[in-house]
Amino acid sequence: MPAKTESNVSARVAGDKPKTRPVKMTRWFIIVGILLAILAGGLVGFNAFRSHMIAQFFANNKPPPVTVTAAEAKSEVIPNLLRAVGELAAVHQVNVTSDVSGRITDIMFTAGAHVAKGTPLIQLFDKPDQGDLASYKAQAKVAELSLDRAKQLAARQFGPQATVDQAQAAYDQANAGIAKTEALISQKLVLAPFDGVLGVRHVEVGQFLTAGTQIVSLTDLSTLYANFTVTEKDSGTLAVGQTVRVAVDAYPGKTFDGKITTIEPQISTDTRNIRVQATIANPNGILKPGMFATTTVVLPDKPAVVTVPETAVDFTLYGDSVYLIQEKKGDDGKSSFNAVRTFVRTGDRVDGRAVITSGLKPGDKVVAVGQLKLQSGAAVEVSSDPVPPKPDKAPLN
């Protein structure tokens, strides 16, 4: 009986040990879980606090407004211009030549001189022709006397009418010889066909001149033609009498006015262009035939359009845009300005201004200088400085 009691006691002791172990492990997991929850909560709270402080920092530390120069979109009538390229040509220009061949005996002009119509230029050898002229004049004198005697005798019925006719024929033949010889002599004296300026001399005294060989060029610089072409599409806007402004590289910044005098009635089938000719007065003779010319035809005005300075438009492959300045009123009643990128459609560009066909209305303010420092929605401060004027000449670099 005592032995059984000891075994029961030892059995109860052995049975109590498994019951205490799970309790201790559960407490341990609970403690660890609480610590992990506290740690996770601390991390989440710290991140939330950091995010809040960063947002508050940037909210209270906005960048200062960018100083820009503003321009106002205007409604104005833009000159309706049609530009083309061409060249200048003289109204009267010729290479002076001789009708006949002969040896040059005298040169009576100075290269580069201004001559009047009929001024003698060169003389060819004409001694034989002068001799023939003297002979024909003598024959004409004798024939005239014979004709007078024959008429007197016929009037008195002392001579036949046939004698009068023969004398008349001889007299007419002598005069014809005089006229022919005088024409040959005039061909050997080369005269200026019109008023103009002579060019470089191409002949020398004593040179045998073949008919058709150039002696010197003669150009009338008082009036010039401006020949240019326009497309078939633009041909309907042209009319004789319209003003044409011509610019040449030799005189930058200067224009010469003329009028359209001729419009080709046919359109080229190869290029689908039409040839136009304008006449330009050149009293000072500074324009020269052959100059490359930029022509501008002044067409009738179109309705008013919205324009801004060219510097206000950002021309890119993705589209043209401007920075539109928008005004906002704060709670304190003060105004602030933001620049918002706005896409627009542009048209012609004339005298430093760009035509805006859509995207802006008259009175809108846009950034004209300082776009490189901006992003859409950025705060700006409008400067009182005016928009820089368009340079007379584009920079070379």
PEBELSUL-V331541 format. One record per residue. RES is the residue in three letters. PSI is psi in whole degrees, 0 to 359 (* if undefined). OMEGA is omega in degrees with one decimal (* if undefined). D_FIRST is the distance of its C-alpha to the first C-alpha in Angstrom with 2 decimals. Layout:
RES & PSI & OMEGA & D_FIRST
RES & PSI & OMEGA & D_FIRST
This chain:
MET & 320 & 175.9 & 0.00
PRO & 323 & 179.2 & 3.75
ALA & 319 & -179.6 & 5.36
LYS & 324 & 179.6 & 5.26
THR & 321 & 179.5 & 6.45
GLU & 321 & 179.7 & 8.95
SER & 323 & 178.3 & 10.12
ASN & 321 & 179.0 & 10.87
VAL & 316 & 179.3 & 12.64
SER & 326 & 177.8 & 14.52
ALA & 321 & 178.1 & 15.42
ARG & 323 & 179.8 & 16.89
VAL & 318 & 178.7 & 18.75
ALA & 326 & 179.6 & 20.11
GLY & 336 & 179.8 & 21.17
ASP & 332 & -176.5 & 23.02
LYS & 313 & 179.3 & 25.38
PRO & 332 & -178.2 & 27.47
LYS & 333 & -177.3 & 28.24
THR & 334 & -177.7 & 29.98
ARG & 311 & 179.0 & 32.28
PRO & 327 & 179.4 & 34.50
VAL & 316 & 179.7 & 35.20
LYS & 319 & 179.0 & 36.58
MET & 321 & 179.1 & 38.78
THR & 316 & 177.1 & 40.20
ARG & 322 & -178.8 & 41.20
TRP & 317 & 179.2 & 42.82
PHE & 323 & 179.0 & 44.86
ILE & 317 & -179.5 & 45.90
ILE & 314 & -179.7 & 47.16
VAL & 318 & 179.6 & 49.03
GLY & 318 & 179.2 & 50.53
ILE & 319 & 179.5 & 51.78
LEU & 318 & 178.7 & 53.35
LEU & 320 & 178.8 & 55.03
ALA & 319 & 178.3 & 56.33
ILE & 318 & 179.9 & 57.74
LEU & 315 & 179.6 & 59.36
ALA & 319 & 178.0 & 60.83
GLY & 322 & 177.5 & 62.10
GLY & 320 & 178.2 & 63.68
LEU & 315 & 179.2 & 65.44
VAL & 317 & 179.0 & 66.74
GLY & 321 & 179.2 & 67.93
PHE & 317 & 178.8 & 69.61
ASN & 319 & 178.3 & 71.42
ALA & 317 & 179.1 & 72.55
PHE & 319 & 179.6 & 73.74
ARG & 315 & 178.9 & 75.58
SER & 318 & 179.0 & 77.27
HIS & 318 & -179.1 & 78.35
MET & 322 & 177.5 & 79.77
ILE & 315 & 179.6 & 81.63
ALA & 319 & 178.3 & 83.13
GLN & 325 & -179.7 & 84.11
PHE & 313 & -179.0 & 85.65
PHE & 330 & 178.2 & 87.82
ALA & 326 & -178.7 & 88.67
ASN & 357 & -178.4 & 90.01
ASN & 62 & 176.9 & 91.67
LYS & 146 & 177.7 & 94.07
PRO & 151 & -179.7 & 96.74
PRO & 154 & 179.2 & 100.18
PRO & 145 & 178.0 & 102.75
VAL & 131 & 179.4 & 104.93
THR & 124 & -178.1 & 108.62
VAL & 164 & 173.7 & 110.75
THR & 128 & -175.2 & 114.31
ALA & 154 & 174.7 & 114.70
ALA & 151 & -177.3 & 117.49
GLU & 135 & 174.8 & 118.30
ALA & 128 & -175.4 & 118.79
LYS & 151 & 171.8 & 122.37
SER & 113 & -176.7 & 124.28
GLU & 162 & 178.4 & 127.52
VAL & 115 & 179.6 & 130.11
ILE & 134 & 176.1 & 129.70
PRO & 132 & 179.9 & 132.89
ASN & 101 & -172.3 & 132.94
LEU & 145 & 175.5 & 133.74
LEU & 114 & -176.0 & 134.05
ARG & 145 & 178.2 & 133.78
ALA & 169 & 177.7 & 135.16
VAL & 151 & -179.3 & 136.48
GLY & 207 & -179.7 & 139.94
GLU & 161 & 179.0 & 142.90
LEU & 146 & 177.7 & 146.25
ALA & 149 & -179.3 & 149.54
ALA & 145 & 174.8 & 153.13
VAL & 319 & 176.8 & 155.31
HIS & 116 & 177.4 & 158.25
GLN & 134 & -176.6 & 157.61
VAL & 150 & 168.8 & 159.65
ASN & 112 & -175.7 & 160.38
VAL & 129 & 178.6 & 164.13
THR & 175 & 177.8 & 165.97
SER & 145 & 178.7 & 169.55
ASP & 335 & -176.7 & 171.06
VAL & 163 & 177.2 & 173.26
SER & 155 & 178.6 & 173.08
GLY & 172 & 179.7 & 175.14
ARG & 135 & -179.0 & 175.30
ILE & 125 & 178.3 & 174.14
THR & 340 & -178.6 & 176.95
ASP & 138 & 173.4 & 175.45
ILE & 120 & -170.3 & 172.05
MET & 26 & 179.2 & 172.52
PHE & 163 & 176.1 & 169.01
THR & 132 & -179.1 & 166.31
ALA & 135 & 178.7 & 162.74
GLY & 0 & -177.7 & 160.51
ALA & 156 & 174.3 & 163.46
HIS & 125 & -176.6 & 163.73
VAL & 156 & 177.3 & 166.69
ALA & 164 & 179.0 & 168.39
LYS & 133 & 179.6 & 169.29
GLY & 0 & 178.7 & 172.38
THR & 129 & 177.8 & 172.06
PRO & 137 & -179.2 & 173.46
LEU & 304 & 176.6 & 170.79
ILE & 158 & 177.8 & 172.42
GLN & 127 & 174.1 & 175.86
LEU & 160 & -178.9 & 176.47
PHE & 122 & -176.0 & 179.69
ASP & 22 & -179.4 & 182.21
LYS & 315 & 177.6 & 185.69
PRO & 321 & 178.9 & 186.66
ASP & 324 & 176.4 & 185.68
GLN & 322 & 176.6 & 187.65
GLY & 318 & 177.2 & 190.65
ASP & 322 & 179.6 & 190.23
LEU & 317 & 178.0 & 190.04
ALA & 322 & 179.5 & 193.33
SER & 315 & -179.9 & 194.93
TYR & 326 & 177.9 & 193.85
LYS & 321 & 177.4 & 195.07
ALA & 318 & 178.0 & 198.48
GLN & 322 & 179.8 & 198.61
ALA & 325 & 180.0 & 197.70
LYS & 316 & 179.1 & 200.53
VAL & 317 & -178.9 & 203.09
ALA & 325 & 178.2 & 201.79
GLU & 318 & 178.1 & 202.05
LEU & 317 & 179.8 & 205.68
SER & 323 & 179.6 & 206.54
LEU & 319 & 179.2 & 204.94
ASP & 316 & -179.4 & 207.00
ARG & 318 & -178.6 & 210.28
ALA & 321 & 178.0 & 209.45
LYS & 320 & -179.7 & 208.76
GLN & 317 & 179.7 & 212.06
LEU & 322 & 179.5 & 214.08
ALA & 326 & 178.9 & 212.41
ALA & 330 & 178.4 & 213.13
ARG & 5 & -179.3 & 216.87
GLN & 33 & 175.2 & 216.69
PHE & 355 & -179.3 & 217.56
GLY & 154 & -178.5 & 214.37
PRO & 161 & 177.5 & 212.04
GLN & 335 & 179.0 & 208.67
ALA & 325 & 178.4 & 207.06
THR & 321 & 177.8 & 207.87
VAL & 318 & -179.3 & 206.07
ASP & 319 & 179.0 & 203.01
GLN & 320 & 179.2 & 202.95
ALA & 321 & 178.7 & 203.25
GLN & 318 & 179.0 & 200.46
ALA & 319 & 179.3 & 198.17
ALA & 322 & 178.4 & 198.95
TYR & 316 & 178.7 & 198.17
ASP & 322 & 179.6 & 194.86
GLN & 320 & 178.1 & 193.88
ALA & 319 & 178.3 & 194.53
ASN & 324 & 176.9 & 192.38
ALA & 320 & 176.8 & 189.58
GLY & 322 & 177.6 & 189.74
ILE & 315 & -178.6 & 189.50
ALA & 318 & 180.0 & 186.41
LYS & 317 & -178.2 & 184.70
THR & 322 & 177.2 & 185.44
GLU & 323 & 177.4 & 184.28
ALA & 320 & 177.6 & 180.96
LEU & 321 & 179.2 & 180.55
ILE & 321 & 179.6 & 181.30
SER & 329 & 177.4 & 178.78
GLN & 335 & -178.2 & 176.08
LYS & 1 & 170.0 & 176.62
LEU & 105 & -175.1 & 176.01
VAL & 126 & -178.1 & 172.29
LEU & 158 & 175.6 & 171.60
ALA & 126 & -177.1 & 168.40
PRO & 340 & 179.2 & 167.52
PHE & 170 & 177.3 & 165.85
ASP & 140 & 178.9 & 164.83
GLY & 187 & -179.1 & 161.89
VAL & 132 & 179.5 & 160.52
LEU & 153 & 177.5 & 161.35
GLY & 215 & -178.3 & 158.78
VAL & 137 & 179.4 & 159.09
ARG & 139 & -177.8 & 162.40
HIS & 6 & -176.1 & 162.22
VAL & 168 & 178.5 & 165.86
GLU & 157 & 176.2 & 168.44
VAL & 135 & -178.0 & 172.23
GLY & 349 & 179.9 & 173.90
GLN & 139 & 173.8 & 171.00
PHE & 118 & -174.7 & 171.93
LEU & 122 & 175.6 & 169.99
THR & 144 & 179.7 & 169.03
ALA & 132 & 179.7 & 168.96
GLY & 352 & 178.6 & 165.49
THR & 136 & -178.8 & 164.29
GLN & 132 & 176.4 & 162.41
ILE & 307 & -179.2 & 164.47
VAL & 155 & 175.4 & 162.23
SER & 147 & 178.6 & 159.71
LEU & 125 & -175.3 & 160.72
THR & 132 & 172.8 & 158.14
ASP & 111 & -176.5 & 158.61
LEU & 2 & -176.4 & 155.76
SER & 329 & 179.9 & 156.82
THR & 138 & -179.6 & 154.64
LEU & 159 & 171.8 & 151.64
TYR & 142 & 168.9 & 149.55
ALA & 108 & -178.8 & 145.74
ASN & 127 & 179.2 & 144.56
PHE & 168 & -179.9 & 140.93
THR & 149 & 175.2 & 138.84
VAL & 163 & -177.9 & 136.33
THR & 163 & 178.3 & 133.99
GLU & 325 & -178.9 & 134.91
LYS & 322 & -176.6 & 132.43
ASP & 353 & -175.0 & 134.24
SER & 332 & -178.8 & 137.75
GLY & 345 & -179.5 & 137.87
THR & 354 & -175.5 & 137.59
LEU & 151 & 176.9 & 140.66
ALA & 149 & 177.5 & 144.21
VAL & 135 & -179.5 & 147.48
GLY & 349 & 178.4 & 148.10
GLN & 148 & -178.7 & 144.50
THR & 139 & 178.0 & 143.96
VAL & 129 & 175.7 & 142.53
ARG & 129 & -174.9 & 141.22
VAL & 133 & 175.5 & 141.44
ALA & 140 & 179.3 & 139.58
VAL & 155 & -177.4 & 140.21
ASP & 334 & -177.0 & 138.35
ALA & 336 & -178.2 & 141.44
TYR & 76 & -178.4 & 141.32
PRO & 141 & 179.0 & 137.68
GLY & 0 & -178.2 & 137.22
LYS & 139 & 179.1 & 140.67
THR & 154 & 179.9 & 141.50
PHE & 127 & -175.2 & 144.78
ASP & 144 & 176.3 & 145.53
GLY & 188 & 179.9 & 147.31
LYS & 145 & 173.7 & 147.70
ILE & 124 & -179.4 & 146.79
THR & 336 & -178.0 & 150.10
THR & 135 & 172.2 & 149.11
ILE & 122 & -179.0 & 146.17
GLU & 129 & -178.2 & 146.20
PRO & 349 & -178.7 & 146.55
GLN & 144 & 175.2 & 144.43
ILE & 134 & -179.0 & 140.76
SER & 130 & 179.1 & 139.99
THR & 342 & -179.4 & 138.31
ASP & 314 & -174.7 & 136.60
THR & 349 & -175.6 & 134.95
ARG & 33 & 175.5 & 135.26
ASN & 161 & 177.9 & 136.81
ILE & 139 & -176.3 & 140.04
ARG & 134 & -178.3 & 142.53
VAL & 144 & 179.4 & 143.75
GLN & 129 & 177.1 & 146.57
ALA & 150 & 179.1 & 147.14
THR & 131 & -174.9 & 150.20
ILE & 130 & 174.4 & 149.77
ALA & 139 & -177.6 & 152.47
ASN & 64 & -173.3 & 152.58
PRO & 329 & -179.2 & 155.40
ASN & 352 & 177.4 & 154.23
GLY & 23 & -177.3 & 153.75
ILE & 335 & 175.3 & 150.29
LEU & 144 & -177.3 & 148.69
LYS & 142 & 175.8 & 149.44
PRO & 142 & -179.6 & 149.44
GLY & 350 & 178.9 & 146.46
MET & 141 & 171.2 & 143.99
PHE & 132 & -174.2 & 140.48
ALA & 142 & 170.5 & 140.08
THR & 117 & -175.4 & 137.22
THR & 146 & 178.3 & 138.60
THR & 115 & 179.1 & 137.24
VAL & 127 & 179.5 & 138.74
VAL & 110 & -178.9 & 138.57
LEU & 167 & 177.0 & 137.62
PRO & 146 & -176.0 & 137.68
ASP & 147 & 174.4 & 134.86
LYS & 170 & 176.0 & 131.63
PRO & 160 & -178.5 & 129.67
ALA & 145 & -179.6 & 127.71
VAL & 166 & 178.3 & 124.35
VAL & 131 & -179.3 & 121.41
THR & 151 & 173.5 & 121.59
VAL & 163 & 175.0 & 119.56
PRO & 146 & 179.5 & 120.25
GLU & 328 & -177.9 & 119.44
THR & 344 & -179.2 & 117.13
ALA & 345 & -175.2 & 114.85
VAL & 132 & 175.6 & 114.05
ASP & 104 & -177.0 & 111.42
PHE & 116 & -179.7 & 112.71
THR & 169 & 177.7 & 109.95
LEU & 337 & -177.5 & 109.32
TYR & 355 & -179.2 & 106.68
GLY & 159 & 179.9 & 109.12
ASP & 142 & -177.3 & 111.15
SER & 162 & 175.1 & 109.54
VAL & 162 & 172.8 & 110.24
TYR & 109 & -179.8 & 108.14
LEU & 128 & -178.8 & 108.75
ILE & 121 & 179.9 & 108.43
GLN & 138 & -179.3 & 106.56
GLU & 136 & 177.3 & 106.57
LYS & 141 & 176.8 & 103.55
LYS & 128 & 178.1 & 103.44
GLY & 175 & 178.2 & 100.50
ASP & 333 & 179.5 & 98.96
ASP & 3 & 178.1 & 101.10
GLY & 358 & -179.9 & 104.26
LYS & 150 & -178.6 & 104.89
SER & 142 & 173.0 & 105.84
SER & 155 & -174.3 & 104.16
PHE & 137 & 174.7 & 105.30
ASN & 148 & 177.9 & 103.41
ALA & 118 & -177.2 & 104.87
VAL & 127 & 178.4 & 103.69
ARG & 127 & -177.7 & 104.67
THR & 126 & 180.0 & 106.75
PHE & 139 & -176.5 & 108.07
VAL & 167 & 171.3 & 111.76
ARG & 131 & -176.0 & 114.49
THR & 157 & 176.0 & 117.48
GLY & 228 & -178.9 & 121.09
ASP & 161 & 174.0 & 124.10
ARG & 121 & -174.4 & 124.26
VAL & 124 & 173.8 & 127.51
ASP & 45 & 174.8 & 128.49
GLY & 6 & 178.4 & 124.97
ARG & 145 & -179.2 & 123.50
ALA & 136 & 178.2 & 121.27
VAL & 130 & 177.6 & 121.59
ILE & 112 & -178.1 & 118.33
THR & 335 & 177.3 & 118.55
SER & 152 & 178.2 & 115.12
GLY & 340 & 178.9 & 112.19
LEU & 160 & 175.3 & 114.09
LYS & 158 & -179.5 & 116.39
PRO & 136 & 179.8 & 119.19
GLY & 342 & 177.5 & 117.92
ASP & 143 & 177.6 & 114.59
LYS & 133 & -179.4 & 113.89
VAL & 159 & 178.1 & 112.68
VAL & 122 & -179.9 & 111.86
ALA & 330 & 179.4 & 114.94
VAL & 131 & 176.6 & 113.83
GLY & 15 & -177.9 & 110.32
GLN & 333 & -175.3 & 108.46
LEU & 339 & -178.7 & 106.92
LYS & 5 & -170.6 & 104.67
LEU & 154 & 164.6 & 103.42
GLN & 155 & -177.7 & 100.61
SER & 127 & -179.4 & 100.66
GLY & 359 & -177.9 & 99.69
ALA & 148 & 176.5 & 100.26
ALA & 139 & -178.6 & 101.65
VAL & 157 & 173.5 & 105.28
GLU & 122 & -174.3 & 107.88
VAL & 124 & 178.3 & 111.41
SER & 155 & 178.1 & 113.96
SER & 359 & -179.9 & 117.48
ASP & 141 & 178.6 & 118.96
PRO & 164 & 177.1 & 121.19
VAL & 133 & 179.5 & 120.53
PRO & 140 & 179.6 & 122.15
PRO & 159 & 177.3 & 125.38
LYS & 131 & 179.2 & 125.73
PRO & 147 & 179.5 & 127.13
ASP & 329 & -178.0 & 130.62
LYS & 134 & -179.1 & 129.51
ALA & 142 & 178.3 & 126.11
PRO & 147 & -178.2 & 124.48
LEU & 337 & 178.9 & 124.79
ASN & * & * & 121.33
